[in-house]
Amino acid sequence: MCRMDEAIERVIEDVYLYTEAGDGLIERLQTQNRWNLEDIERLRGGATLMSSIEATDSAARSRDLTRIMAEFEESRRAIRSSVVAAALAEGASVAQISDIFGVSRQLANRFVKDCRAREQLQIEPPLPTL
């Protein structure tokens, strides 16, 4: 029962993190939309493309959006892994896991393997420092 409780707590924690990551992505995409509209107006106002890019620090915007999307994707992977772990702890089969996610059994099997690999990384003791 303890293992099951831990699995459920992990799902709950990952749902919170997923929700926070989703909120961050929504906020950033709304900001991106506002910036895009400002960029369009700047270009329609006669600004050159290069001056507009320099004025908005386009590269930093792009890197920031990529970072936030990566954080969201990582939270998606984490929740998928914790749901798989909890389902396995409840005795679910790969076929049932495929139904949970609406994917093929082959992909569900990969989810199971990824989940087990993730758990191994969390269980292994840290390497000694020299």
N, C-alpha and C positions, 0 to 999 in steps of 0.2 A: 504493500500500500504506500509506503514511503516513496518508492521510486515513481509511482503514479502521481503522487502529490507533487513531487519535484517536476515531473513532466508538465503537469497542468500549470504550475506556477511559472515555468519557463514560457509556456504559450502566452499566459497573461502578460508577462513582462515584455515579450516580443510584440504582442498586439499594441501595447502602449508605445513602444519604440517605433513601430510601423506607423501608428497614428501620428506621432510627432514628426516623423520623416515625411509623411504625406502632407501634413500642414505646412512644413517648411518648403516642400516642392510647390504646393499651391501658391504660397505667398511669393515665392521666387518667380513662378510663371506669370503671375499677375503683374509683378514688377517688370518682367521682360516684355509683356504686352504693352505696358505703358511706355517703356523705353522705345519699343518698336514704332509706336505711333509718333513719338517725339522725333525719332530718326526720319520717318517719312516726311514729317512737316519740315524738318531741317533741309532735307534733300529737295523737297518741292520749293523751298524758299531760296534755292539757288546754291546751297553749299555743295562743294565737291565731295565725292565719295571719300577721298582720303582725308579731307579736313573733318568730315563727319566721324569717320572712324577714330581719328586722333582725339577729337573732342569728347567722345563717349568712352574711350578706353575699351574698345570692343574686345580686345584679347582678354582683359581681366573679366569682363562680363561672361565671355565664353568659358573660361576656366572655372569661374564660380558656378555657372549653370551645370557644367560637367561634374563638378564635385558634388553638388546637391543631388543630381540625378544618380550618381554612384552611391551616395549614402542611402537614397531611397531604395535602390536595387539591392543593396546589401541588407537592408531591413526586410525586404521581401524574401530574400534567401533565408534569412534567420528565422522568420516566422514559418516559412515552409518547412524548414528543418525541425523546428520545435513541434509543429503539428504532426509531422511524420513520426517523430520520437514518441509523442504522446499516443498516437494511434497504434504504433507498434507495442507500446507498453500495455495498451488495452487489448492487444491480441489481434489487431487488424492485419489482414492479408495485403499483399501487393495489389490485388484486384480491388480491394476496398479503398486503398490509398489512391488508386487511379480514379475511382469514382469521386473521392473527396475533392480532387483537383480538376476533374474533368479532362484527364489526359490518358494516353495509352498506357498499357501495363509496362511497356518497355521504359517509358519515361518515368513512370512511378517507381520502377525498380532502380533507376538512376537516382531518383530522389532519396530512396532508402540508402543507397550506397553513399551518397553525398552526406546524408544525415549521420551515418556511422563514422564517416571520415571526420566530420566536424566534431563529433563527440570525442573521438580519439585525440584530436588536437587539444580539446579542453581538459582531458583526463591526464595526458602525459605530464610528468613533472618537468619543471623547468631545467634546462641544461645548466650544469655548474659553470660558474665563471672562473676564468683563469687569472 
